[in-house]
Amino acid sequence: MKTVKDYFGSLVFDDRVMKATLSAKVYASLKKTIDEGSELDIGVANAVATAMKDWAVSKGATHYTHWFQPLTGITAEKHDSFISPSPDGGVIMEFSGKELIKGEPDASSFPSGGLRATFEARGYTAWDPTSYAFIKGKTLCIPTAFCSYDGHALDKKTPLLRSMQALNKQALRILRLFGNDSVKRVTSSVGPEQEYFLITKEMYEQRSDLRFTGRTLFGAKPPKGQEMDDHYFGVIKPRVAAFMEELNDELWKLGILAKTEHNEVAPAQHELAPIYTTTNIATDHNQLTMEIMQKVAAKHGLVCLLHEKPFAGVNGSGKHNNWSIATDAGQNLLSPGATPYENAQFLLFLCAVIKAVDDYQDLLRISVATAGNDHRLGANEAPPAVVSIFLGDELNAVLEAIENDTTYKDIEKTQMKLGVNVLPKFNRDTTDRNRTSPFAFTGNKFEFRMLGSSNSIACANIMLNSAVAESLKIYADRLEGVEDFETALHEMIQKTIKDHKHIIFNGNGYDESWIKEATEKRGLLNYRTTADCMPHLLDKKNVEMLTAHGVFTEAELKSRYEIMLENYCKTIIIEANTMVDMAKIQIAPAIEGYTADVARSAAAKKALDSALTCSYETGVVRKLSALTDRIASKAEELETALISLSDAEDIGAESIIIRDTVLVLMGELRIACDEAETLTAKSYWPMPTYADLLFSVK
């Protein structure tokens, strides 16, 4: 019987396969490109292409594709077969270095935000050798960047690689100041935890809101939700366990380090967490993970919902982005060590992150901004829209001592006493984990908790890498060449703490008083919606920083502003149209049918006994009749508001109308329909209820 060790990475053209199939010279040259960013030789590319093709064909592959991540938020692929005609009328299997390095998909049908006209079709995909090729089905998938004919980045991978390059450059400058000349590369690493819901396919098919939008637009609160906390970490149901088992197998074959699985807080909600890896690879892996989750779920008669808020009234789904930075020698630069107060290098990198998060809190909020995530942020299962940093007691005490030039006193280790002799004794950690903080330090990394479950993690890590690179650049510019390095270093760390301590908050982020304190006393930003935050992408300070580090051009930033706001608007317009359709065609007729039957029942009773008042039936008929009128009125108002969007002068103005009018009307229509659901007999209701959806998987 094969073990996980036997088949882990069996569908990946990884380092083990390259060592076995490439000559020593070709392998060494490719590794230099991967590890040090040196230029790729075409002769090496040809050798790699041949070995890659032979390996893929031996695994049953017949096609190859340049696998890329356009600005749709999902992946894209165009398949070409390996076959070429042979003189004898047969075929041969060919794949060249040229085909490996460059592809040419049609760029005109992907979002470009004005970077190119529709009739300008040519675009290019370029092989990313830092992310391993893999086999999916019978296709060799080659991770690539995607750009326009003019060289503009039309994807999420290219800016991510640029941000990693910027971070590496500035981090190396800092390490050199500390006398570390042996490190050749610094990379950011990520472990993205993925939350999701599972429901039965049968019920999913009966809900047009789920099919069209990924979330329920209507649904009355069920008698039981998550109040008992009995689902969290509970026994995994057999059908879900079977799904998780197959999911793990498929992920492990692709070299994805799926590690942890458990039930989440809401009924039908679950989580998968991987071991962290290089940010670029982690981004590719997370995109694959979401795709494979949905494919495996379908095989089990289930549907995997990745929307941030598929159900009102219970927890939504996030994606916790565990971020750190490390050298090629394996040193984690965010590891405090045994004596963080004396670890000057750690303190400088820590301060760089604190400064970055404060200076660019708007960019971090923008990086997670979607219509779906707006429903989740600040909803007591996710951090508020205000960005703050949690450090914990020990690091907070360290920074306070440095700021005030006082002696730091080590926090005494507390031994846990559980009152049972047979249980092991262990020391309590010197800091807690704060699940209400958007950006929490958790030992040797930061957990950025604001990402939505369907988001690509690329956007958040682009902004995080870039902002930290900017902090490190400022530090390096000031420290390089100073006469007294130790004094200058201490003063810089101290100044950072004084200037940016208002971003540090170790309390309850869910408390309303914190939001008031954050915005009124500390001056922190609170962008509640995508429409609020997105215009700030083009603020002068943001454009200057991102272009200075070569992460984006100004044109690329303007395109992303257009694309992200357009996506926000289109998403909500689709939801609003779906609501109107469901209210008119499904919900109102169902209510009217039940109301008519109740009225006939009352009439039949009165025919038998004219003295009967039929107060129950009369009350139901009156309430439902009023609700039917209200539903019709609100649906009409919503339709009118949608028509008025055509008068908006630009996408920014349209997003404001959607935020202030369309979303409000959608909420009012939902309230009326949900109230009607509680009064209508279940046999009349035209779709599965929340109780059905959340408790259907056994």
C-alpha positions in Angstrom: 0.0 0.0 0.0 1.4 3.4 -1.0 1.9 5.9 1.8 1.6 9.7 1.5 5.4 9.9 1.3 5.3 7.7 -1.8 2.9 9.8 -3.8 3.4 13.3 -2.4 4.3 15.6 -5.3 4.0 12.8 -7.8 2.3 15.1 -10.3 4.9 17.9 -9.9 8.0 18.6 -12.0 9.8 19.5 -8.8 13.4 19.6 -7.7 13.6 15.8 -7.3 12.4 15.3 -10.8 14.7 18.0 -12.2 17.7 16.4 -10.5 16.8 13.0 -12.0 16.0 14.2 -15.6 18.4 17.1 -16.3 22.1 17.0 -16.8 24.2 18.4 -13.9 25.1 21.5 -16.0 21.5 22.3 -17.0 20.2 21.7 -13.5 22.8 24.0 -11.9 22.0 26.7 -14.4 18.3 26.4 -13.8 18.7 26.5 -10.0 20.8 29.6 -10.4 17.9 31.2 -12.2 15.4 30.1 -9.6 17.4 30.9 -6.5 19.3 34.0 -7.6 17.1 35.4 -10.4 19.8 35.1 -13.1 18.8 35.2 -16.8 17.5 32.0 -18.3 19.6 30.6 -21.2 17.6 29.3 -24.2 19.7 26.2 -24.4 18.7 25.4 -20.8 15.1 26.1 -21.6 15.2 23.6 -24.5 16.7 20.9 -22.3 14.1 21.6 -19.5 11.3 21.5 -22.1 12.3 18.1 -23.4 12.7 16.7 -19.9 9.4 18.2 -18.8 7.5 16.9 -21.8 9.0 13.3 -21.5 8.1 13.3 -17.8 4.5 14.6 -18.4 3.9 12.1 -21.2 5.1 9.3 -19.0 2.4 10.4 -16.5 -0.3 10.2 -19.2 -0.4 13.9 -20.2 -1.3 14.7 -23.8 -1.5 18.5 -23.6 0.3 21.5 -22.0 -1.0 24.9 -21.0 0.4 28.1 -19.7 -1.4 28.4 -16.4 -1.9 32.1 -15.4 -3.8 34.3 -13.1 -5.6 37.2 -14.9 -7.3 40.0 -13.1 -10.6 38.0 -13.0 -9.4 36.6 -9.6 -9.4 33.0 -11.0 -6.9 31.1 -13.1 -6.9 30.7 -16.9 -5.5 28.1 -19.3 -5.5 27.3 -23.0 -4.5 23.7 -23.9 -2.3 22.7 -26.7 -1.4 19.1 -27.5 2.2 17.8 -27.7 1.6 16.2 -31.1 3.3 17.3 -34.3 2.9 15.5 -37.7 5.6 13.1 -38.8 6.5 12.4 -42.4 5.0 8.9 -42.3 1.5 10.2 -41.5 1.7 9.6 -37.8 2.6 12.1 -35.0 5.5 12.8 -32.7 5.4 14.3 -29.3 7.3 17.7 -29.2 7.7 20.6 -26.9 10.4 23.2 -27.3 12.1 25.7 -25.1 10.4 28.5 -27.0 7.0 27.0 -26.3 7.9 26.6 -22.6 9.1 30.2 -22.3 6.4 32.0 -24.1 2.7 31.5 -25.0 0.3 33.8 -26.7 -3.3 33.8 -25.4 -5.8 36.4 -26.5 -5.5 39.3 -24.1 -8.5 41.2 -25.3 -11.2 39.3 -23.5 -9.6 39.6 -20.0 -10.0 42.6 -17.8 -7.5 45.3 -18.6 -8.9 48.5 -17.0 -8.2 50.5 -20.1 -4.6 49.3 -20.6 -5.6 48.0 -24.1 -8.4 48.3 -26.6 -10.7 45.4 -27.3 -9.4 45.0 -30.8 -5.8 44.8 -29.6 -5.8 41.1 -29.0 -2.2 40.0 -28.6 -0.9 39.1 -25.1 1.9 37.0 -23.8 2.4 34.4 -21.1 6.0 34.0 -19.7 7.2 30.9 -17.8 7.8 31.5 -14.1 10.6 29.0 -13.3 10.3 29.7 -9.5 7.0 27.8 -9.4 7.0 24.2 -10.4 5.0 22.8 -13.3 2.4 20.2 -12.5 -0.1 17.8 -14.1 -3.8 18.3 -13.8 -5.9 15.6 -15.5 -4.0 15.0 -18.8 -2.5 18.5 -19.0 0.9 19.7 -18.1 0.3 23.1 -16.4 3.2 25.6 -16.6 2.8 28.6 -14.1 3.3 31.8 -16.1 3.1 35.6 -15.9 0.6 37.3 -18.2 1.3 40.7 -19.9 0.0 42.8 -22.7 1.6 43.4 -26.1 3.0 46.7 -24.6 4.4 44.9 -21.6 1.8 45.9 -19.0 1.1 43.3 -16.3 -2.4 41.9 -16.8 -2.2 39.4 -14.0 -1.6 39.0 -10.3 1.7 37.0 -10.5 3.8 39.6 -12.2 3.3 42.4 -9.5 3.7 39.7 -6.8 7.1 38.7 -8.2 8.1 42.3 -8.5 7.1 42.9 -4.8 9.1 39.9 -3.7 12.1 41.3 -5.6 11.7 44.7 -4.0 11.5 43.2 -0.5 14.6 41.1 -1.2 16.6 44.1 -2.4 15.9 46.2 0.6 16.1 43.4 3.2 19.6 42.5 1.9 20.7 46.1 2.5 19.6 45.8 6.1 21.3 42.5 6.6 24.6 43.8 5.2 24.5 46.6 7.9 24.4 43.9 10.5 27.5 42.3 8.9 25.7 39.4 7.2 27.4 39.1 3.8 26.6 35.5 3.2 22.9 35.7 2.6 22.0 35.9 -1.1 18.3 36.1 -1.0 15.4 37.1 1.3 11.9 35.9 0.6 8.5 36.3 2.1 6.6 33.1 3.0 2.9 32.5 3.5 0.6 29.9 4.9 -3.0 30.8 3.9 -5.7 29.1 6.0 -8.8 28.5 3.8 -12.3 28.5 5.2 -15.3 27.2 3.2 -18.9 25.8 3.5 -20.2 22.4 2.2 -23.8 21.9 1.2 -25.6 19.3 -0.8 -25.6 19.7 -4.6 -29.3 18.9 -4.7 -30.2 21.9 -2.5 -27.7 24.1 -4.2 -29.4 23.5 -7.6 -32.7 24.7 -6.1 -31.4 28.1 -5.1 -30.8 30.5 -8.0 -29.1 32.9 -5.7 -26.4 30.4 -4.8 -26.0 29.4 -8.5 -25.7 32.9 -9.8 -24.0 34.7 -6.9 -22.4 32.2 -4.6 -24.4 33.4 -1.6 -27.9 33.3 -0.3 -29.7 36.6 -0.9 -32.8 35.5 1.1 -33.2 33.2 4.1 -34.8 33.5 7.5 -32.8 32.7 10.6 -33.2 29.0 11.5 -34.2 27.9 15.0 -30.6 26.8 15.6 -27.4 28.3 14.2 -24.0 28.4 15.9 -25.2 29.4 19.3 -24.2 26.2 21.0 -20.6 26.3 19.7 -21.1 22.6 19.0 -19.8 22.5 15.4 -16.4 24.1 16.1 -13.7 21.4 16.2 -16.6 18.9 16.5 -16.6 15.3 15.1 -16.3 15.5 11.3 -19.3 13.9 9.7 -18.7 10.8 7.5 -19.6 12.5 4.2 -17.4 15.5 5.0 -14.6 13.2 6.2 -14.7 11.3 2.9 -14.5 14.7 1.0 -11.5 15.8 3.1 -9.7 12.5 2.6 -9.9 12.7 -1.2 -9.1 16.4 -1.1 -5.9 15.7 0.8 -4.9 13.0 -1.6 -5.4 15.3 -4.6 -3.5 18.2 -3.0 -0.6 16.0 -1.8 -0.2 14.7 -5.3 0.3 18.3 -6.4 2.9 19.0 -3.7 0.5 21.2 -1.7 1.3 20.9 1.9 -2.3 20.5 3.3 -1.7 20.0 7.0 -4.8 20.8 9.2 -8.5 20.2 8.7 -11.4 20.8 11.1 -15.0 22.0 11.5 -15.3 25.8 11.8 -17.7 27.8 14.0 -20.8 27.9 11.7 -22.7 24.8 10.8 -21.5 23.3 7.5 -18.3 25.4 7.7 -14.8 23.9 7.6 -11.2 24.9 7.3 -8.0 23.7 5.7 -4.6 25.0 6.6 -1.3 24.3 4.8 2.3 24.5 5.9 3.7 27.9 4.8 5.9 28.2 1.7 7.3 30.9 -0.5 4.7 33.5 -1.3 4.7 33.0 -5.0 4.2 29.2 -4.7 1.7 29.6 -1.8 -0.4 31.9 -4.1 -0.3 29.3 -6.9 -1.1 26.5 -4.4 -4.1 28.4 -2.9 -5.6 29.0 -6.3 -5.3 25.3 -7.0 -6.7 24.4 -3.6 -9.9 26.4 -4.2 -10.3 24.8 -7.6 -9.7 21.3 -6.4 -12.0 21.8 -3.4 -14.9 22.5 -5.8 -14.0 19.6 -8.1 -13.7 17.0 -5.2 -16.9 18.3 -3.6 -18.8 17.7 -6.9 -17.6 14.1 -6.9 -19.2 13.6 -3.4 -22.5 15.2 -4.4 -21.6 18.4 -2.5 -20.9 22.0 -3.4 -18.0 24.0 -1.9 -19.0 27.6 -1.2 -16.1 30.0 -1.1 -18.1 33.2 -0.8 -17.1 35.4 2.2 -20.7 35.5 3.5 -22.9 32.8 2.0 -25.3 32.8 4.9 -26.5 35.8 7.0 -26.6 35.4 10.8 -23.7 32.9 11.0 -19.9 33.3 10.6 -18.6 34.0 7.1 -15.4 32.6 5.7 -12.0 34.2 5.6 -8.5 33.3 4.6 -5.8 34.0 7.3 -2.6 35.0 5.6 0.3 33.9 7.8 3.2 36.1 6.6 6.9 36.1 7.5 10.3 36.8 5.9 13.3 34.5 5.9 16.8 34.2 4.4 18.0 31.6 2.0 19.9 30.1 5.0 16.6 29.5 6.7 16.7 32.3 9.3 13.3 33.7 10.1 13.8 37.5 10.3 10.6 37.8 12.4 11.7 35.3 15.1 12.3 37.2 18.4 14.7 34.6 19.8 15.0 34.0 23.5 15.8 37.7 24.3 13.9 39.9 21.9 15.0 43.1 23.8 18.6 42.4 22.8 17.8 41.2 19.3 18.4 44.5 17.4 18.0 42.9 13.9 14.7 41.4 14.9 13.5 44.7 16.4 14.4 46.6 13.2 12.5 44.2 11.0 9.6 44.3 13.5 9.6 48.1 13.4 9.7 48.0 9.6 6.5 46.0 9.6 4.8 48.3 12.2 5.7 51.3 10.1 4.6 49.7 6.9 1.2 48.7 8.3 0.6 52.2 9.7 1.8 54.1 6.7 -0.1 51.9 4.2 -3.1 50.8 6.2 -5.2 52.0 3.3 -3.4 49.7 0.8 -3.9 46.7 3.1 -7.6 47.4 3.3 -7.8 47.9 -0.5 -5.9 44.6 -1.0 -8.8 42.7 0.5 -11.7 44.8 -0.8 -14.5 42.9 -2.6 -18.2 43.1 -2.5 -18.3 39.7 -0.7 -15.7 40.7 1.9 -17.6 43.9 2.7 -20.4 41.7 4.2 -17.9 39.9 6.4 -15.5 42.6 7.8 -16.7 43.9 11.2 -19.3 41.2 11.5 -17.9 39.7 14.7 -16.4 36.7 13.0 -13.8 38.8 11.2 -11.7 41.8 12.1 -13.2 45.3 11.7 -12.3 47.4 8.6 -9.9 49.4 10.8 -6.4 48.1 10.4 -4.4 47.6 13.7 -1.6 45.5 14.9 -1.6 43.0 17.9 1.8 42.3 19.4 1.0 40.7 22.7 2.3 41.5 26.2 6.0 40.6 25.8 6.7 42.6 22.6 4.6 45.4 23.8 6.6 45.6 27.0 9.9 45.5 25.0 8.8 48.4 22.7 7.6 50.4 25.7 11.0 50.0 27.4 12.8 51.1 24.2 10.5 54.1 23.7 10.9 55.3 27.3 14.6 54.3 27.7 13.8 52.2 30.7 15.1 48.8 31.7 13.1 46.0 30.3 12.1 43.3 32.7 11.6 39.8 31.3 8.1 38.5 31.5 8.2 35.6 33.9 7.2 32.3 32.4 4.0 31.0 34.0 3.7 27.3 34.4 0.2 26.0 33.7 -1.3 24.2 36.7 -4.3 22.2 35.6 -4.9 20.5 39.0 -4.5 16.9 37.8 -1.3 15.1 38.6 -1.2 12.9 35.5 -1.4 15.8 33.1 1.9 17.2 31.8 3.2 20.6 33.1 4.1 23.2 30.5 4.8 26.9 30.4 2.2 29.3 29.1 3.2 31.3 26.0 4.3 34.9 26.8 1.6 36.2 24.5 -1.9 35.2 23.5 -3.5 34.9 20.0 -5.9 37.7 19.2 -8.5 36.6 16.8 -10.2 40.0 16.7 -7.1 41.7 15.3 -6.6 42.4 11.6 -2.8 42.0 11.8 -1.6 39.9 14.7 1.9 38.7 15.7 1.8 35.0 16.4 5.3 34.0 17.5 7.4 34.4 14.4 5.0 35.6 11.8 2.1 38.0 11.3 -1.4 36.7 10.7 -3.3 39.1 8.3 -6.8 38.1 9.0 -8.8 40.4 6.7 -8.6 38.4 3.5 -11.9 36.9 2.2 -12.2 33.2 1.5 -12.5 33.7 -2.3 -9.7 36.2 -2.6 -6.4 35.5 -4.3 -3.8 36.0 -1.7 -1.6 37.7 -4.3 -3.1 41.2 -3.8 -2.6 41.3 0.0 1.0 40.0 -0.2 1.9 42.5 -3.0 0.9 45.4 -0.8 2.5 43.9 2.3 5.8 43.1 0.6 5.9 46.5 -1.0 5.1 48.5 2.1 7.7 46.6 4.2 10.3 47.1 1.4 9.6 50.8 1.6 10.2 50.9 5.4 13.4 48.9 5.0 14.6 51.3 2.2 14.0 54.3 4.5 16.0 52.6 7.3 18.8 51.5 5.0 19.1 55.0 3.4 19.5 56.5 6.9 21.8 53.9 8.4 24.2 53.3 5.5 27.4 55.3 6.1 26.5 56.6 9.7 29.5 56.9 12.0 27.8 55.5 15.1 25.6 52.6 13.8 24.5 51.4 17.3 23.3 54.9 18.3 21.6 55.6 15.0 19.9 52.2 15.1 18.6 52.7 18.6 17.3 56.2 17.7 15.6 54.9 14.6 13.8 52.0 16.4 12.8 54.4 19.2 11.4 57.0 16.7 9.4 54.3 14.8 7.8 53.2 18.1 6.9 56.8 19.0 5.6 57.7 15.6 3.6 54.5 14.9 2.5 53.1 18.3 -1.1 54.3 17.6 -1.5 51.4 15.2 -0.8 48.9 18.0 -3.9 47.6 19.8 -3.9 44.5 22.0 -7.5 44.6 23.0 -10.9 43.4 21.7 -11.3 44.5 18.1 -15.0 43.7 18.1 -15.7 46.2 20.8 -17.6 49.2 19.4 -15.6 51.5 21.8 -12.4 50.4 19.9 -13.8 51.7 16.6 -14.5 55.1 18.2 -11.1 55.2 19.8 -9.3 54.1 16.7 -10.9 56.7 14.4 -11.4 59.7 16.8 -8.4 59.4 19.2 -5.8 57.5 17.2 -6.7 58.8 13.7 -6.8 55.4 12.1 -8.7 54.8 8.9 -12.1 53.1 8.7 -13.1 52.3 5.2 -16.2 50.2 5.6 -16.8 49.3 2.0 -15.0 48.8 -1.3 -16.5 52.0 -2.6 -14.9 53.9 0.3 -11.4 52.5 0.0 -10.7 51.9 -3.6 -10.2 55.5 -4.8 -7.3 55.7 -2.3 -5.3 53.3 -4.4 -4.5 56.3 -6.6 -3.4 58.5 -3.7 -0.1 60.2 -4.4 1.8 58.5 -1.6 0.6 55.1 -2.7 1.4 55.6 -6.4 4.8 57.0 -5.6 5.7 54.1 -3.3 4.5 51.3 -5.6 6.0 52.8 -8.8 9.3 53.6 -7.0 9.8 49.9 -6.2 8.8 48.9 -9.7 5.8 46.9 -8.4 3.3 48.7 -10.6 3.4 51.3 -13.3 1.0 54.2 -12.8 -1.0 52.9 -15.8 -1.2 49.5 -14.1 -2.5 51.1 -10.9 -5.2 53.0 -12.7 -6.3 49.9 -14.5 -6.6 48.0 -11.2 -8.7 50.8 -9.8 -11.1 50.5 -12.7 -11.2 46.7 -12.7 -11.7 46.3 -9.0 -14.5 48.9 -8.8 -16.1 47.5 -11.9 -16.0 44.0 -10.4 -17.6 45.4 -7.2 -20.4 47.1 -9.2 -21.0 44.1 -11.5 -21.2 41.7 -8.6 -23.8 43.7 -6.7 -25.8 44.4 -9.9 -25.9 40.6 -10.6 -27.1 40.0 -7.0 -29.7 42.8 -7.2 -31.1 41.4 -10.5 -31.2 37.9 -9.0 -33.1 39.2 -6.0 -35.7 40.9 -8.2 -36.1 37.8 -10.3 -36.5 35.5 -7.2 -38.9 37.9 -5.5 -41.1 38.2 -8.6 -41.0 34.7 -10.0 -40.6 32.5 -7.0 -41.2 34.2 -3.6 -44.3 36.4 -4.4 -46.2 33.6 -6.2 -45.5 31.2 -3.3 -46.8 33.7 -0.7 -49.8 34.5 -2.8 -50.6 30.8 -3.2 -50.4 30.1 0.5 -52.3 33.3 1.3 -55.1 32.2 -1.1 -55.3 28.8 0.5 -55.5 30.2 4.0 -58.2 32.6 2.9 -60.2 29.7 1.3 -59.7 27.7 4.5 -61.2 30.6 6.5 -64.1 31.0 4.1 -64.8 27.2 4.3 -64.8 27.4 8.2 -67.2 30.4 8.1 -69.5 28.5 5.7 -69.8 25.8 8.3 -70.3 28.2 11.2 -70.9 31.8 10.5 -70.1 32.7 14.1 -66.4 31.7 13.7 -64.1 34.7 13.6 -61.2 32.8 12.0 -58.8 35.3 13.7 -55.7 33.2 13.0 -56.4 32.9 9.3 -57.4 36.5 9.0 -54.3 37.6 10.7 -52.1 35.5 8.5 -53.8 36.7 5.3 -53.5 40.4 6.4 -49.8 40.1 7.3 -48.9 38.2 4.1 -51.0 40.4 1.9 -49.2 43.5 3.3 -45.8 41.7 2.9 -46.6 40.8 -0.7 -47.4 44.5 -1.5 -44.1 45.5 0.3 -42.1 43.0 -1.7 -43.6 44.1 -5.0 -42.9 47.8 -4.0 -39.3 47.2 -2.9 -38.6 45.0 -6.0 -39.8 47.8 -8.2 -37.7 50.4 -6.3 -34.7 48.2 -6.7 -35.3 47.8 -10.5 -35.6 51.6 -10.8 -32.3 52.1 -8.9 -30.5 49.6 -11.2 -31.8 51.4 -14.3 -30.5 54.7 -12.9 -27.0 53.4 -12.7 -26.6 54.1 -16.4 -26.7 57.8 -15.6 -23.5 57.6 -13.5 -20.7 59.6 -15.0 -18.0 57.1 -14.2 -17.3 53.8 -12.3 -16.6 55.7 -9.1 -19.9 57.5 -9.1 -21.7 54.2 -10.0 -20.1 52.5 -6.9 -21.4 55.3 -4.6 -24.9 54.8 -5.9 -24.6 51.1 -5.4 -23.3 51.6 -1.9 -25.8 54.2 -0.8 -29.0 53.1 -2.7 -28.8 49.7 -4.3 -27.5 47.9 -1.2 -30.0 49.6 1.0 -32.9 48.6 -1.2 -31.6 45.0 -1.4 -31.5 44.9 2.4 -35.1 46.2 2.6 -36.3 43.6 0.1 -34.6 40.8 1.9 -36.2 41.8 5.2 -39.7 41.6 3.7 -39.1 38.3 2.0 -37.5 36.7 5.1 -40.4 37.8 7.3 -42.8 36.3 4.8 -40.8 33.0 4.9 -41.5 32.7 8.7 -45.3 33.0 8.0 -45.5 30.7 5.0 -46.0 27.0 5.3 -42.8 25.1 4.4 -44.5 23.1 1.7 -45.2 26.3 -0.2 -41.8 27.9 0.1 -40.1 27.6 -3.3 -36.5 26.9 -2.1 -34.5 25.1 0.6 -34.4 27.1 3.8 -31.4 27.9 6.0 -32.2 25.0 8.2 -32.1 22.7 5.2 -28.9 24.1 3.8 -26.9 24.3 7.0 -27.8 20.9 8.4 -28.2 18.7 5.3 -24.7 17.1 5.1 -24.6 14.1 7.3 
